[in-house]
Amino acid sequence: MSQLREFAEHERDDESYQFNLVRVSRRDTDGKLLWATDSGCSCPSPFETTADSDFHPLPETWDEFEREARAGRMNPEEFLSRVRAELGAL
């Protein structure tokens, strides 16, 4: 059983019948936020085949986050803005 609960999600592309997502999840055991990406067509469902071990800890510094985000071909400013909005809603 997964130890992760979805916290925030961001669609990087707005295309029909496919997805390109970044998800932030909270680990139940220690409350840490982790992130992962998934992409594909509408079948299977997003993150259906993603294991808890595929999630990465959110970096502690902006530079570290930016390097990881760019390696994943996402816009770090947009993603971080979305995460901050979700955090603010708690």
Secondary structure, 3 states (H helix, E strand, C coil): CCCEEEEEEEECCCCCCEEEEEEEEEECCCCCEEEEEEEEECCCCCCCCCCHHHCEECCCCHHHHHHHHHHCCCCHHHHHHHHHHHHHCC
